[in-house]
Amino acid sequence: KRGARAACPRGGACMSNLSIEHKKGEVNELKASLRNPAVERDPEKKREVVKRVIAYMTLGIDVSRLFTEMIMATSSKDLVIKKMVYLYVVNYASTNPELSILAINTFQKDCRDEDPMVRGLALRSFCSLRLNNIIEYLQKPIEDGLADPSAYVRKTATLACVKLHNLAPTLVADAGLVSKLRTALYDRDTSVIANAVCALEEIEGRRSKVEKQLVHHLLNRMREFNEWAQVVVLGLVARYAPAEPDETFAIMNLLEERLKHSNAAVVLATTKVFLNLTQDFPRVHQQVYARLRTPLVTLVHGGTVEQGYATLKHIALLAQRAPAVFAEEHKHFFCRFNEPTYVKLVKLDILTAVATPRNVSEIVEEVAEYVTDVDMAVSRRAVDVIGSIGARVTSAAKVVSDQLVAFLSIGLPHVSSEAVVAMRSLLRRHPELLQPAPGGGASSLAHSVGTFVRYTDEPEARVALLWIVGEFGEHIPEAPYILEPLIDEFGEEPASAVRLELLTAAVKLFVKRPPEMQAMLGSLLDAATTDARFTEVHDRAIFYYRLLEHDVQAAKVMFGDRPPVPKTFVEDMASEWQDRLFEEFNTLTVIYGLPSERFIKPGLSANAAARKELAQEAADEVARANASASAQAAREAHAINDEGSSNEEESSDDEDDSEEDDEDDSEEDDEDDSE
């Protein structure tokens, strides 16, 4: 044993290598066993040998050398052996495409077997080979499978159409399999219908037609579907556009009971149907939000943490569209001490959206308790949420500003830094908080700003403080003294963003308070222009220096007057991404917060070709519209030129010759450019 340890100092790793080598040596024994007539005659022994082959394959050991013997084993009548052998063939078919052809006859024979389990297993494995040289053999088994008397074989055949579409997209349409899939939508078995819907979605994508007869047929059989089949059917119904309002309300009445389902996926799929059907009825659309409130809130607390998180993400999206609907349920979104971080962060986002003048004090008081959370992400987000609530709800601005100032004395560096950043966001919308008091003196907040510099350990906090000083320096008594230590330590500042903001704040404050800032600004510009480590800071300093040297009045116009507060901020406007998220409701798009093309690779799904074709059609349409507009503009310009030339006098022959020469030169230049 000592000798073994000395020869192999890594111990376990060497023993593992020896074990793998030993198992590789057993592959030859397995090969001999598969060829042994005694094993061939005994089903139990053969099953054990095949089971060992699959076990080695699962461990990552290369058993492709047994491919010929395993192909021969496909003729076994034992269903268990067939399943394992088919699994082996599918796994190694890509590395042995030529030998895989040997199994085609066996697959075709098993597709005509008396046992429906064998027929379904053979068809599924046959289509899973994914070899181009077997495409011609797949069409007939799939067609027979779609007409098979067994529901298991029929539902396997519907998904086999998708696999064939991945290999040969045109063959599915040319062979009429799409029309047969549409016929399968009216099958007597609900599992076949659900698979047919999925297959058509993958093959045709959004181009798949949704007819009134089909929708009502599926809705009338809704109770026969299992939970996941209901989700598939509801996804199809969500794309249907009723012709009349009465039909819309009839569909919603049929699906009303689905909102009480215990499965979150069914409830969310029904929610998507309700929202899509009522988009053209604004009043009813708002009533739908109110109807969906109770089922969604129930799902948050009625299942697993993961289910609650998925539901919260969808509620957060709905709260952006209709915040008042969930405002009365704000207590349901208070965080619990034992919830994971990702759930707490989503709840904080929802509280930000549903805050109103009626519940803002209660929400701010609750969220303030989360500031001291042991999780730094939750702590930071809580401070940011309080600042955002104060920015959105005008009546709470003063209370929020006092709360942010109180956070500075907690003694947590990350909380203090985040409070300064939140104060900047608050003052962007409510600059009146720093306006002088009625008696003429500075406000209490303006006096407090002078203490902020002690709590700016992070670069982002220093940037926020510098913005406040530069923007409202005329109202802050200690503004120049806040900048003085930062200017003295300018050469030691590592963050480029802080340097840039310091330059801008100093120039703004110089315009407003020249006597106090002249010497400090000169020192700062000198240090910034002589330090070439930060190119953008160096260029910004030279620009400010030359501007002040050229025209101080122009600098006052540029930096002196603060623009009025806009009525709408960019963060309050509905972005294109939010609309995309709403369109892809009840998908991973809502969970990730990104459109599907941002996290799904192009061509990964089967309907990628259909989406690409639709995108190309849209691009061609835009190109045709642009070409038509350009042609129209050219005709108008030509008409204007003709009208102008008719009013002009004739030029001399020399001028005509020179103009012709110029035109020839320009035409030659255009030809060169086009080449």
Secondary structure, DSSP 8 states (H G I E B T S, - for coil): -HHHHHH-TTTHHHHHHHHHHHHHHHHHHHHHHHH-HHHHH-HHHHHHHHHHHHHHHHTT---GGGHHHHHHGGG-S-HHHHHHHHHHHHHHTTT-HHHHGGGHHHHHHHTT-SSHHHHHHHHHHHHTT--GGGHHHHHHHHHHHHT-SSHHHHHHHHHHHHHHHHH-HHHHHHTTHHHHHHHHTT-SSHHHHHHHHHHHHHHHGGGS---HHHHHHHHHTGGGS-HHHHHHHHHHHTT---SSHHHHHHHHHHTGGGGG-S-HHHHHHHHHHHHHHTTT-HHHHHHHHHHHHHHHHHHHHHS-HHHHHHHHHHHHHHHHH-HHHHHTTGGGGS--TTS-HHHHHHHHHHHHHH--TTTHHHHHHHHHGGGG-SSHHHHHHHHHHHHHHHHH-GGGHHHHHHHHHHHTTS--HHHHHHHHHHHHHHHHH-GGGGS--TTSS--HHHHHHTTGGGG--SHHHHHHHHHHHHHHGGG-TTHHHHHHHHHHTGGG---HHHHHHHHHHHHHHHHH-HHHHHHHHHHHHHHHHH--SSHHHHHHHHHHHHHHHH-HHHHHHHHTS-----SS-GGGS--HHHHHHHHTTTSHHHHHTS-GGGTS-TT-STTHHHHHHHHHHHHHHHHHHHHHHHHHHHHHHHHHHHHHHHHS----HHHHHHHHHHHHHHHHHHHHHH-
